[in-house]
Structure formats: C-alpha cells, structure tokens
Amino acid sequence: MAKTEFMNALMQLAAEKNLPREIILTALESAMVSAYRKETFTHAEDIAVKIHPITGEVRLTLKKVVAETPEDIYREISLKDARKRDKTLKAGDTVTTDVPPPDAGRIPAQIAKQVILQKLHDAERGAIFEEYVGKEGEIVTGTVQRVTPEHVIIDIGKTEAIIPQNEKTPTERYRQGQRLKLYLVEVVRTTKGPQIIASRAHRNLLRDLLILEIPEIASGSVEIKGVAREAGYRSKVAVYTRQKGIDPVGCCVGLRGIRIQNIVNELTNEKIDVVQWSDDPRAFIANALSPAQVLNVSLNEAETTALVKVPDKQLSLAIGKEGQNVRLAAKLTGWRIDIKSASELDAARAATEEEEPPEHAAPAGEKPESEIITPVEEAGEEAVIEEGEPITAAEEVAGSTGIEILMAVEATAPAKPSKIRFAEEIMSGRGGRSGKKEDVPKDAESKDAEGKDASVKAKKTKAKKKTYYEDEDPESGA
C-alpha cells in the first residue's frame, strides 16, 4: 500500500510540475542521500540511493576503493577484506556494498524536503529554458501582470516575460489584466532562472501577425519582401507573388480591409501601408511612397540615391508628417530618397540652362548678335539702308496726293565715296508717269572732294513731302 501511495504521489508531482518522472526520481534520490549523510553517514563516504521507478523500493549502497594499505577508512577497503567477498578483486577496484536504509528523523526529513524542492525548481527552470529558447523569434500571447516605469511584466503561462523600456510602443498604455501578443526577442539563462525578453515594437511582430492573419502568406502564395516600421505610428510592408491571377496587396488588405484591420487593432491603430514589391528600383520606390503620386524617379546607383519628382500638391504627402513617409520608404527600399516638386526641378533646370554658354558664343571683347544695334535701329527715324539689302527700314509715307516714297541709301566707309540711288514708285495720274519703279541714273553719284562720309539720310516730315524726278537735279534743288 505504501508503495502504491508513493507511486501515485510521484506521478501527481510530475503532472503538477510538468516534468518527466525520471527527473523527480533523481531529485528524490539526491534528497535522500543528503538526509542519510546528515544523520548516519559522513560527507567523506561515497553513498548512493537508487529508487525503483515502479515499486518505489529504496536501495542504499556504499562504495569503497580496494587498497593494499588503506589510508582513508571511509573511502578505502583493504585487499584482504575485499577478497573475502570476491577473490578476483585487486588493488584499485571498487567495491559496492548494500546498506540497509536507516530510519530518518525530523531534521533529515526537513533537509530532504528542501533538497527536493530545490532540485525540482532547478529542473523546472531548465525545462522552461529549453522550451522557450526554441521559440525565439515567435509570437506568444500573455497577460499584463505588473507595470513599472522600467518594464512591463507579462505572464505567458509557465513563466513571465519582460518588456523593457526600449521595446515598448510609445503610443500604448498598458494596464493590468490586458492581453497582448508579444514577439520573443531573446531567452537568457541566469542564476535566477530563464529571463525572457519580449517586444511590442519589433518589426517582425508585424510580419508574424501578417502570417497568422493572411492564409496566402502562410501558404507561401504571397511573399513578404520587406517591412519598415515605426512602432505605434506607421508601417510599410512590401509583398510579392509569383502566381498569376493573385493580387498580393488585395490579399493582405482583404474584403473591405477586414484582414488588415484586425492587425491594426492588435497594434493599437497603427497605420499600415501595403505596397507591391518590384525588381525595378524605380517602380519599387514609386510604390513605396504611396499614397503620394510620383512623376519621375532618377537613380544614382553609385551612391544608392534616388531623386523623386512629385506634383507640387503631392509634395507634403510624399514627405509625410515630420518626414515619416519618405523615411519609411527609404528603410523599405534601401535607397536614399530625395523628393523635389515639379516646379522646383523645372526652375533649377532652367537656371542651369541659362548659366551654360551658347554653342556659338561671340569672341571675347565682342558683343553677341542679340546685343548688336543695327544702323537702322541706331538712327531711329533717320534710317540708313545698305546697297543690295532689302529695304526694311524705309518709311512709308502717305501724303495728301496718295504718293508713297521709298528711299534707299547706301552707307559706305568713310574713305570711299558713297553712291546715292533713288527708288521711286510713281503713282498713276502724275504727269503721264506709268507708276512703275525705274532705276536711278548713275550720274547721281555724290562728288564729295574731301572724302568724308557722304551717306545720305532719308528724312521724313509730317508737314511737307517732296519727290525728286529723273529730270531734276537733286543738288540744285530745282
């Protein structure tokens, strides 16, 4: 009966501590050895206790080493005495002797109890460490036990986890009894047992929540290419699929956003942007800046930088509050992103083009063609027209008689005498003239003896107009 009760108590203790029965038997044997040494045996003696796992029978043994001349009576036995038990023994062999277990008093029983509890506690800590060390990088569910300024204590079942200050979400307020999903960052073995570090701000918490909530990601149809997160405020997730007919973004968002909304609620209303991944960096950067619209993306692969052009109205949206949108996009894509508005880039491009010299620039010391003032422009109303050139500066004067006079004057160098020619258009009804233009006679050439500039200028007056005919001498004024 006593053996049956012993086995029942052993099995019950193993179930309560969630430990194997062999571990409990080992702890019990160590406790009995400590109790026997306290009352009957000394610490120098090598004793051992073995409990039968089925019957519960206790076997106490004493071990001694065979020596020709024993020096330690507690650990050695003479060769003569040893051969009385077994004639084949020789010096250096070990002799094991069964000893009847003595009855333990109150003090040995208390010692045995303390040893059993300590051994079971150590075994329980070891089992917990072995269990949770394999769960690093996974999600567990726990209940808030205590909240302190330094950390939050979470009950995760068999043990407690700690959320340090740097792993908290800034926007969350923890209260006792609140159930949370945690990401196990690290499991460390210490003298006080395993220490489990959990996080609510780790980006992999969002990744694992997506795997739990979205079957396509769990099955591998949709792949998560990257996650960028600022805990409590905003996150960006890049997804991709190789199967045709599957919309990776739509799978993550769900019908009317119900799938992504469950994750948002778990993360205390944290905004989540799901974008489509692309192997083209330009397209990926444009998608990562969602919800802003992108006009153009220019890449500098040597420096891993990207210049993004957006509409003027989309500039603040692309940058985000305190640069949050572009900062998350840079983390997600791995590129340094510089955002400029369309008007700013156009103005910078125009300024660059103005600074560049024209292809056919004027030599040094000369004015460009655009700044040269022609004689016609310099003369103003008194225009000089070169010979053989189109008459572009002649004034058309309409008098009371309806006669139009076009005068062409050749401007020559100072050392060369100038030639004067008249182009006249004779209107009908004037002295039998045909009204056609006739050539000016060559004898109208100027005869300036001093070789000065003889350029004749056409003067127009509004009060009186005069016409020179072929048979009149222009110098005499007749």
Buried (B, 14 or more C-beta within 10 A) or exposed (E): EEEEEBBEEBEEBBEEBEBEBEBBBBBBBBBBBBBBBBBBBEEEBBBBBEBEEEEBEBBBEBBBBBBEEBEEEEBBBBBEEBEEEEEEBEEEBEBEEEBEBEEBEEEBBEBBEEBBEEBBEEBBBBBBBEBBBEEEEEBBEBBBBEBEEEBBBBEBEEBBBBBEEEBBBEEBEBEEEBEBBBBBBEBEEEEEBBBBBBBBBBBBBBBBBBBBBBEBBEEEBBBBBBBBBBBBBBBBBBBBBEEEEEEBBBBBBBEEEEBBBBBBEBBBEBEBBBBBBBEEBBBBBBBBBBEBEBEEBEBEEEEEBBBBBBBEEBBBBBBBEEEBBBBBBBBBBEBEBEBBBBEEBEEEEEEEEEEEEEEEEBEEEEEEEEEEEEBBEEBEEBBBBBEEEEEEBBBEBEEEEEBBBBBBBBBBEEEEBBBBBBBBBBEEEBEEBEEEEBEBEEEBEBEEEEEEEBBBEBEBEEEEBEBBEEEEEEEEEE
